[in-house]
Amino acid sequence: MYDFVIVGAGSAGCVLAARLSEDPDARVCLIEAGPADDSEDIRVPATAARLFRTKVDWDYDTHEEPYCGGRRIYLPRGRVLGGSSSINGMVYTRGARADYDGWGQPGWSFAEMLPYFTRSEDNERGPCEHHGVGGPLSVADGRSRNPMSEAFVRAACEAGFGLNPDFNGPSQEGFGRYQVTQRDGSRCSSSVAFLREAERRPNLTVLTEARVHRIVVEAGRAVGVVGRRPGEDFEIGVEREVVLSAGAYNSPQLLMLSGIGPAERLGRLGIPVVADHPLVGANLQDHPQTWLVFGHSQPVSLLEAGAEHNVGLYLRERTGMLTSNGPESGGFVRTARAASADPDLQFSCLPVAFTEGGLGTPSGHGISFGACVLAPRSRGEVTLASSDPTAKPVITHRYYEDAADLETAVEGVRTALEIARQPALAPYTETALAAPVSDSDTDLRDYVRRHTQTLYHAAGTCAMGKVTDAELRVMGVDGLRVADASVMPRLVRGNTNAPTIAIAEKASDLILGGSLPSREKISDQVR
């Protein structure tokens, strides 16, 4: 029996476990379906793609995407301590001020969220009005500085775009190098940042390889969870709250398996209805990304990361290619199509030939860059395949269902082609490995449909105002909250790891009533 049970030890769950256990009188249990994050491929930034389709990946795919030629699109998600922050590209961006203000939820404006970003942050550039220091999450300038990543920024400037030294500063627009969640050149996941120290507390229990099957609800209140670990079933009781932090795919799946969801669909699967919630699993959003890929003869791509001198650099100095987060540089662009004053495209550049959604093996040196649609209008959904809790959910993003998203993506490819023509990129764009056959609207649309991939930013499936209230409580069920990217009513314009951590920071204050014990008390407890 615990005071709090947190389901999912990802970007949000690790934060919640750390913050809630700061109260020494609170008994906290954090449950993770995957293993501990002890793989060297997790710690070394440049080897993240080697984790795809392994035991630390939920290994999801979309259903046949009707507006992308019926393709099934690979959706890697972390199934390990740290969740997707243990396998992601480590980019630290927050989105636009208007994203949070536009949610229309009390307490969630950008001005009210900024203190939660800075509370987490330990930015090596030092404190300012936009950044914090001293928090658990290390935010740093990338150490790889691949010449292709630098050339991409110069080429964008040659194409007429401005420089931006801080995408989390006064403005998003412009091109530059991303800051990353790294500590001394190694990945600083949510697990590394928040859980490492918290695990030493006697009031925090962390269970790995323990898959929750459903939430137990009695008389309208969540009273525990049931699931299975290798060789045994388990049931864990809760006195205060169950908090779902399983992500935009798994949190709605768990709600539906527990009888909280669209009553008609649940009935067809033989799942007893606890609360009729038609919008659980709806409102699914993501940033659809379209890459251009070029081959060249320069020995500077990440294919060289495993060379002896690069391994030596990493071991001795924590610098060099093995510190590359992948998308080292990029930028934000506001096109003429933008519906607001904020960017509608985000560009990323990878110093490697990126093929098959990261599953392909490059045959030679290359560079990849392209744009995602930042404010998509299309909406997908997560549904159940069966009442078996081990069955994968059915995920349909419906990328480009709204034709406006397709036209914005076309502008992204057109802009990427213009950047590719600039002198700074000439040494790295010798051969087009993946590019449209022409820049006609027809060919660009066809290319987008055939080559779109996820940018790994799923959100919205347990949205505030639809599934939860503004305090993240599931409407109609007591003692149950959701705290992860699924609660975003609308996807932010940027990478989702930092916003998810900030959501969890705020959720911990909501749960604890805004009061935390003193740091001295915490230190005494750890000692």
C-alpha positions in Angstrom: 0.0 0.0 0.0 1.4 3.4 -1.0 0.2 7.0 -0.9 1.0 7.5 -4.6 1.5 5.0 -7.4 3.0 6.4 -10.6 2.6 4.3 -13.7 5.4 4.9 -16.2 9.0 6.0 -15.4 9.5 8.2 -18.4 10.1 12.0 -18.9 7.2 12.8 -16.5 7.2 9.8 -14.2 10.8 10.2 -13.0 10.1 13.9 -12.2 6.9 13.0 -10.2 8.7 10.2 -8.3 11.5 12.6 -7.3 9.2 15.5 -6.4 6.5 13.5 -4.5 9.1 11.5 -2.5 10.7 14.8 -1.3 8.0 14.6 1.3 9.4 11.9 3.7 6.0 11.0 4.9 4.7 10.1 1.4 5.1 6.5 0.4 5.7 6.5 -3.4 5.8 3.7 -5.9 7.1 4.2 -9.4 6.3 1.4 -11.8 8.1 0.9 -15.2 7.3 -1.8 -17.8 10.9 -1.9 -19.1 14.3 -2.6 -17.6 16.8 -0.3 -15.8 18.6 2.2 -18.0 22.1 0.6 -17.7 22.8 0.2 -21.4 25.9 1.9 -22.7 23.9 2.8 -25.8 21.7 4.9 -23.6 24.5 6.8 -22.0 26.5 7.5 -25.2 24.5 10.1 -27.2 25.4 9.1 -30.7 24.3 5.4 -30.3 20.7 6.1 -29.6 19.4 4.6 -32.9 20.9 1.3 -31.9 18.1 1.1 -29.3 15.3 1.0 -31.9 13.3 -2.2 -31.9 15.2 -3.6 -28.9 13.9 -4.5 -25.4 14.0 -0.9 -24.4 11.6 0.2 -27.2 7.8 -0.3 -27.2 8.3 -0.8 -31.0 5.0 0.7 -32.1 3.9 1.4 -35.7 0.9 3.4 -36.9 -2.0 1.7 -38.5 -2.1 2.2 -42.3 -1.9 5.9 -42.7 -4.6 6.9 -45.2 -3.0 10.1 -46.4 0.5 8.7 -46.6 -0.1 6.0 -49.2 -1.3 3.5 -46.7 2.2 3.2 -45.1 2.7 2.0 -41.6 5.1 4.4 -39.9 7.5 3.3 -37.2 7.0 4.9 -33.8 9.9 4.2 -31.4 9.0 4.9 -27.7 11.2 4.3 -24.7 10.3 1.2 -22.6 13.0 1.7 -19.9 13.7 3.9 -16.9 13.7 7.4 -18.4 11.2 6.4 -21.1 11.7 8.2 -24.4 14.2 10.6 -22.8 16.5 7.6 -22.7 16.4 7.1 -26.5 15.5 10.5 -27.9 17.6 13.2 -29.7 18.1 15.2 -26.4 17.0 18.5 -28.0 15.9 21.1 -25.4 13.1 23.3 -26.7 10.0 24.5 -25.0 7.7 25.7 -27.8 6.1 29.1 -28.2 4.5 31.3 -25.6 1.3 31.2 -27.6 1.1 27.4 -27.3 0.5 27.5 -23.5 -1.6 30.7 -23.6 -3.7 29.0 -26.3 -4.5 26.0 -24.1 -7.1 28.1 -22.3 -6.6 26.3 -19.0 -6.3 28.1 -15.7 -2.7 27.9 -14.4 -1.2 26.8 -17.6 -0.2 30.1 -19.4 3.4 30.5 -20.5 4.1 33.0 -17.7 2.8 30.4 -15.2 4.8 27.6 -16.8 8.1 29.3 -17.2 9.0 28.9 -13.4 8.6 25.1 -13.8 11.0 25.1 -16.8 13.6 27.1 -14.9 13.1 25.0 -11.7 14.2 21.9 -13.6 17.0 23.5 -15.5 20.7 23.6 -14.9 21.8 25.5 -18.0 25.6 25.7 -18.5 25.2 29.2 -20.0 24.1 30.5 -16.6 20.9 32.1 -15.3 18.9 34.7 -17.1 15.2 35.7 -17.4 14.7 32.7 -19.7 16.9 30.1 -18.0 17.7 28.6 -14.6 20.6 26.9 -13.0 20.9 24.5 -10.1 18.0 22.2 -11.2 18.3 18.5 -11.8 18.2 18.6 -15.6 21.5 19.4 -17.2 21.1 21.6 -20.4 24.2 22.2 -22.4 25.6 23.3 -25.7 26.4 20.3 -27.9 30.0 19.2 -27.9 30.1 17.4 -31.3 30.0 20.5 -33.6 30.0 18.4 -36.7 31.1 20.5 -39.7 27.9 19.5 -41.6 25.7 20.8 -38.8 27.6 24.1 -38.8 27.4 24.3 -42.6 23.6 23.8 -42.5 23.3 26.9 -40.3 25.5 28.9 -42.7 23.5 27.7 -45.7 20.2 28.8 -44.0 21.7 32.2 -43.5 22.9 32.3 -47.2 19.3 31.5 -48.1 18.1 34.6 -46.2 17.2 33.3 -42.8 18.5 34.8 -39.6 20.6 33.4 -36.8 19.1 32.5 -33.4 21.5 31.6 -30.5 18.7 30.5 -28.2 15.5 29.0 -29.4 14.1 29.3 -25.8 14.9 33.0 -25.6 12.9 36.0 -26.8 12.0 34.5 -30.2 12.0 31.1 -31.8 12.6 32.2 -35.4 16.0 31.7 -37.1 18.6 29.0 -37.3 21.3 27.8 -34.9 22.6 25.0 -32.8 20.2 23.2 -30.4 20.9 23.0 -26.7 20.8 19.4 -25.5 20.0 17.5 -22.3 23.5 16.2 -21.7 25.8 16.2 -18.7 29.5 16.2 -19.4 28.9 14.9 -22.9 26.6 12.0 -21.8 22.8 11.7 -22.0 21.0 13.4 -19.1 17.7 11.6 -19.3 14.8 12.2 -16.9 16.0 9.1 -15.0 19.6 10.4 -14.7 18.4 13.9 -13.8 15.6 13.2 -11.3 15.6 9.5 -10.3 19.3 8.8 -9.5 19.3 10.7 -6.2 15.7 10.1 -5.4 16.1 6.3 -5.5 18.2 6.5 -2.3 15.2 7.7 -0.3 13.6 5.0 1.8 10.0 6.2 1.0 10.5 5.6 -2.8 10.1 2.1 -4.4 11.0 1.7 -8.0 9.7 -1.4 -9.8 11.2 -2.3 -13.2 9.9 -4.9 -15.7 6.5 -4.5 -14.1 3.7 -4.0 -16.6 0.5 -2.5 -15.3 -2.6 -4.1 -16.9 -5.3 -1.9 -15.4 -6.2 0.6 -12.7 -8.5 -0.8 -10.0 -11.5 1.5 -9.5 -14.0 0.9 -6.7 -17.0 3.1 -6.0 -15.7 5.7 -8.4 -12.2 5.9 -7.0 -8.9 4.6 -8.1 -7.6 2.3 -5.3 -4.7 0.6 -6.9 -3.2 -1.1 -10.0 -2.8 -4.7 -11.1 -0.2 -6.1 -13.5 2.5 -8.6 -14.1 6.2 -9.0 -13.5 8.2 -11.9 -14.9 6.8 -15.0 -13.2 4.2 -13.3 -11.0 1.1 -11.2 -11.0 1.0 -8.2 -8.7 -1.6 -5.8 -7.1 -0.6 -2.6 -5.5 -2.9 -0.5 -3.4 -3.0 3.3 -3.2 -4.4 5.5 -0.5 -4.2 8.9 -2.2 -3.7 8.9 -5.9 -2.7 6.9 -9.0 -0.9 9.0 -11.5 -0.6 7.9 -15.1 2.6 9.0 -16.8 2.7 6.3 -19.5 2.8 8.7 -22.5 0.4 9.7 -25.3 0.0 6.1 -26.5 0.0 4.1 -23.3 -1.9 6.4 -20.9 -5.1 6.3 -23.0 -4.6 2.6 -23.5 -4.5 2.0 -19.8 -7.5 4.2 -19.1 -9.5 2.2 -21.7 -8.3 -1.2 -20.3 -9.6 0.1 -17.0 -13.0 0.8 -18.3 -12.5 4.6 -18.7 -13.1 5.6 -22.3 -15.7 5.4 -25.1 -18.4 3.2 -23.6 -19.6 1.8 -26.9 -16.1 0.6 -28.0 -15.3 -0.7 -24.6 -18.6 -2.7 -24.5 -17.7 -4.3 -27.9 -14.5 -5.6 -26.3 -16.2 -6.9 -23.2 -14.6 -4.3 -20.9 -16.9 -3.2 -18.1 -17.4 0.6 -18.3 -16.3 2.6 -15.3 -16.7 6.0 -16.8 -17.9 6.9 -20.3 -15.2 9.1 -21.7 -15.7 9.4 -25.5 -12.5 11.5 -26.0 -10.0 9.2 -24.3 -7.5 8.4 -27.0 -8.9 11.1 -29.4 -7.1 14.4 -30.3 -3.8 12.6 -31.1 -1.2 15.0 -32.5 2.3 14.7 -33.8 4.9 16.7 -35.8 5.1 15.0 -39.2 8.7 15.3 -40.5 9.9 15.0 -44.1 13.7 14.4 -44.6 15.9 15.2 -47.6 19.0 12.9 -47.7 22.3 13.6 -49.6 25.4 11.5 -50.0 28.9 12.7 -50.3 32.6 11.7 -50.1 33.6 13.7 -47.0 34.6 11.4 -44.1 32.7 13.5 -41.5 29.4 11.8 -40.9 28.5 9.7 -37.9 29.7 6.6 -39.7 33.1 7.7 -38.3 31.8 7.9 -34.7 33.1 4.4 -33.8 36.6 5.1 -35.2 39.4 4.7 -32.7 40.3 8.4 -32.4 36.6 9.3 -31.8 36.2 6.6 -29.2 39.4 7.9 -27.5 38.0 11.5 -27.6 34.9 10.4 -25.9 36.6 8.3 -23.2 39.2 11.0 -22.4 37.4 14.2 -22.9 33.7 13.4 -23.4 33.9 15.3 -26.8 33.8 14.4 -30.4 31.3 12.5 -32.6 30.1 10.1 -29.9 28.6 13.1 -28.1 26.4 13.9 -31.1 22.7 14.0 -30.3 21.8 13.6 -34.0 19.9 16.8 -34.7 22.7 19.1 -33.7 21.4 22.1 -35.5 18.1 23.4 -37.0 15.8 26.3 -37.0 12.3 27.7 -36.9 10.6 29.4 -39.9 7.3 31.2 -40.2 6.0 30.8 -43.7 3.4 32.9 -45.5 0.9 30.2 -44.7 1.3 30.5 -40.9 -2.0 31.2 -39.1 -0.3 33.1 -36.3 2.8 35.2 -35.6 4.7 32.1 -34.6 6.7 29.6 -36.7 4.9 26.8 -38.5 8.0 24.8 -39.5 10.9 23.4 -37.5 14.0 22.3 -39.3 16.5 19.7 -38.1 19.8 18.6 -39.5 21.5 15.2 -38.9 25.2 14.6 -39.8 24.3 11.2 -41.2 22.2 9.6 -43.9 18.9 9.0 -42.1 16.8 6.3 -43.8 13.8 4.1 -43.0 12.9 6.2 -39.9 16.3 5.4 -38.4 16.1 1.7 -39.1 18.2 1.7 -42.2 22.0 1.3 -42.3 23.8 4.0 -44.3 26.0 2.7 -47.0 28.1 5.8 -47.2 28.6 9.3 -45.7 25.7 11.6 -45.9 23.6 14.4 -44.5 19.9 14.6 -43.7 17.8 17.7 -43.1 14.1 18.7 -43.4 11.2 20.2 -41.7 8.2 19.2 -39.6 4.7 20.8 -39.4 4.7 22.6 -36.1 1.0 23.3 -35.6 -0.8 20.4 -37.3 -4.6 20.6 -37.7 -4.9 16.9 -38.4 -6.0 14.6 -35.5 -5.6 10.9 -35.0 -6.5 8.5 -32.3 -5.4 5.6 -30.1 -7.8 2.7 -29.7 -7.7 -0.8 -28.3 -7.1 -3.8 -30.5 -8.5 -6.1 -27.8 -9.1 -6.4 -24.1 -5.7 -8.2 -23.7 -3.5 -5.7 -21.9 -0.4 -7.0 -23.6 -1.8 -6.3 -27.1 -0.4 -3.2 -28.8 -2.8 -0.3 -29.1 -4.1 0.7 -32.6 -2.5 4.1 -33.4 -3.6 6.1 -36.4 -2.1 9.6 -36.7 -4.0 10.6 -39.9 -1.1 12.8 -40.9 -2.3 15.3 -43.6 -6.0 14.5 -43.2 -6.3 18.3 -43.1 -4.9 19.5 -46.5 -3.5 22.6 -44.9 -0.9 20.4 -43.1 0.2 18.9 -46.4 0.7 22.3 -48.0 2.8 23.5 -45.0 4.9 20.3 -45.3 5.4 21.1 -49.0 6.7 24.6 -48.1 9.1 22.8 -45.7 10.5 20.6 -48.5 10.7 23.6 -50.8 12.6 25.6 -48.2 14.9 22.7 -47.5 15.7 22.4 -51.2 16.6 26.1 -51.3 18.9 25.6 -48.3 20.5 22.6 -50.0 21.5 24.8 -53.0 23.6 27.2 -51.0 27.4 27.2 -51.3 28.0 26.2 -47.7 26.4 22.8 -48.2 27.9 22.1 -51.7 30.6 19.7 -50.3 27.8 17.6 -48.6 25.1 17.5 -51.2 26.9 15.7 -54.0 24.3 13.0 -54.6 20.6 13.1 -53.8 19.7 9.9 -52.0 16.1 11.0 -51.1 14.7 14.1 -52.7 11.7 15.0 -54.9 12.1 14.5 -58.6 11.3 18.2 -59.2 10.1 21.2 -57.2 6.6 21.2 -58.8 3.7 21.2 -56.3 2.6 17.7 -57.5 6.0 16.1 -57.0 6.5 17.8 -53.7 3.1 16.6 -52.4 3.9 13.1 -53.6 7.3 13.1 -51.9 5.8 14.3 -48.6 3.2 11.5 -48.6 5.8 8.8 -49.4 8.5 10.0 -47.1 6.9 11.5 -44.0 8.1 10.1 -40.7 7.2 10.9 -37.1 9.3 13.4 -35.2 8.4 11.4 -32.0 6.2 14.1 -30.5 2.9 12.4 -29.8 0.5 14.3 -27.6 -3.1 15.2 -26.8 -4.8 11.9 -26.1 -5.9 12.7 -22.5 -6.3 16.4 -23.1 -7.1 18.9 -20.4 -10.6 20.2 -20.7 -11.6 17.0 -22.4 -10.4 14.0 -20.4 -8.8 15.7 -17.4 -9.5 19.0 -15.7 -6.9 21.8 -15.3 -5.5 20.0 -12.3 -5.0 16.9 -14.4 -7.6 14.9 -12.5 -9.5 12.4 -14.7 -13.0 13.7 -14.8 -15.5 11.3 -13.3 -13.0 9.2 -11.3 -11.5 10.2 -8.0 -7.9 9.6 -7.0 -6.7 9.4 -10.6 -4.6 11.9 -12.6 -2.7 11.9 -15.9 0.6 13.8 -16.1 2.5 13.5 -19.4 2.3 14.8 -23.0 -1.1 13.3 -23.4 -2.7 16.1 -21.4 -1.6 18.8 -23.9 -4.8 20.2 -25.5 -2.7 21.3 -28.4 0.8 20.2 -29.4 3.6 22.8 -28.6 5.7 24.2 -31.4 8.9 22.3 -30.6 10.3 19.2 -29.1 8.2 17.7 -26.3 10.7 16.4 -23.7 11.2 19.7 -21.9 7.5 20.6 -21.9 6.6 17.1 -20.5 9.1 17.6 -17.7 7.6 21.0 -16.9 4.1 19.4 -16.9 5.3 16.9 -14.4 6.9 19.6 -12.3 3.6 21.5 -12.1 1.7 18.2 -11.5 3.8 17.5 -8.4 2.8 20.9 -7.0 -0.9 20.3 -7.8 -0.8 17.0 -6.0 1.1 18.3 -3.0 -0.8 21.5 -2.8 2.1 23.6 -3.8 4.2 22.9 -0.7 7.5 21.1 -0.7 9.7 20.2 2.2 12.9 22.2 2.7 16.1 21.1 0.9 17.7 20.6 4.3 15.0 18.1 5.3 15.5 16.2 2.1 19.3 16.1 2.6 18.9 14.9 6.1 16.6 12.1 4.9 19.1 11.0 2.2 21.9 10.9 4.7 
